[in-house]
Amino acid sequence: MPSSNQARAESKLAPGDSGRQQQLAQRQLVSRQDLDTAATDLAVKQAQIGTIEAQIKRNQATLDTAKTNLDYTRILAPMAGEVTQITTLQGQTVIAAQQAPNILTLADLSTMLVKAQVSEADVIHLRPGAKGVVYRAGGSADSL
């Protein structure tokens, strides 16, 4: 199957060949078989263009579908933050039809509200905006 550009170029050439063959046939300078061959070549070239253009449309539709399917594999976070928990394993299937499937937990750690029990003796040392250290259950500390 010729390329689209090749078929277009050949189809531009074919009407000229067919026209010349008809002029020669009127003067009986060319055989009827050559005239029929030129007409057939023209019809074949035009059919090839139609076939190639249909194939281009099918390929474009396939490409559009592939791009859409690729977009379904991309997961974007709704905000900037740090991952605090991963609940889905790599390679695990996540169904998009699920209502908000939980893949991971994302947190904005720039501002946190900490509920803590502080003894009355230490309350006098606390001030709004003061820095502190919070120890997680795992024992590591993050400076706030």
N, C-alpha and C positions, 0 to 999 in steps of 0.2 A: 504494500500500500504506500503510495508516494506521500510525501509530507504535504501539509496544507499549502505552503508557498510554492512547492513544485507543481502541485495540481492546478493552482491558480495560474501559474505561468503557462503551463501546457494548455489550459482552457482558453487563454487569450490567443495562443498561437493556432489552435484548432479551427476557430471560425474563419480565419484567413485562409488556411489550407483548404477548408471545405468550400469557401467562396471561389478560390482559384480553380479548384477541381470542377465546380459547376460551370464556370466560364469556359474552361477547356472542353467540357462535355457538350456544351451548346455548339461548339465548332467541331465536335467529333474528334478532338485531339487527345482525348483520354478515354480509357475503357469505362464501362458502366461499373465494373468491379472496383476500380480505383475510386470512383465517385462514391459508391456505397461504403467503401472502407473509410473514406474521409468523414462521411456523415456519422458512421458508427463510432469513430474515434472521438468526434465532438460530443456525442451523447455519453460515451464512457467517461470522458473528462468531466463533464458536468455532473454526472452521477457520483464520481469520486469526490468532487468538492462537497456535495451534499452529505456524503457518508463521513468525510473527515470533519465537517462542521458539527455533525451530530455527535461524533466521537469526542470532539473538543468540549461540547456541552456536557456530555456524560462525565468526562474526566474532571471538569470544573465542579460538577455536583459532588463527585467523589472526594475531591480535595476539600470542598466546603464542609462535608460531613466529617472528614478526618480532623479538620481544624476544630470543629465543634466538639468532637470526642476528646481531643487533646485538652481543650478548655475544661472539660469535666474532670480531668486528672489533676488540675491545679487547685490548690487550696490556699486561699488568701485569708490572712488574719483581719478581723474587723478593726483592730487598733494596734498600735505599737506597744510592746511590753516584753516581759520575760516569761518563758515557759516554766511553769511551776509544777506541772504534772503531765505526764503522757499516759493516756488511757487506751490508746490503740497501738497495736504492734505493727512494725514495718511488714508490709506484705498482706496485712489483714484487709479483707474486703469491707469497704464502708459503702452502705447503700445511700445514695443521694436522696431517695424518697423518704428516708427516715426523717422524722421531725427533729431537726437540729441534733444530728449525731455528735456525741462528745468524743472528740479526737484527742484533745489536749486542753489543759487549763492555762490560760494566758493571763498574766497579772501586770498591772501598772504599779511598780514598786517605788515610784517617785513619791507617792503619798500613801501612807498606810494608817489605818486606825487600829490601835492595839488596845485591847481590853486587858487590864492587869490588876491584880490585887497588890496594893502598896500599903505597907504598915503606916500607921499614923505618925510614927517617928520620922519616917522618910518623906512624907508628903511635903513637909516644909522645904525640902531641897528641890522640889520639882517646879519648873517654870514653863510657861507656854513657849514652844519653839525650841526648847532645850534638846540637845542631842542625847541619845542614849544607845544602849546595846540591847538587842532582843535575842534571846537564846531560843532556838527552835527545839523541838522535841528530840531531834537527832543530835543535839549538843553543839552544832556550829553556830557561830555568831555573825550577825550582819550589823555593821555600824549604820545607824540611822541619822 
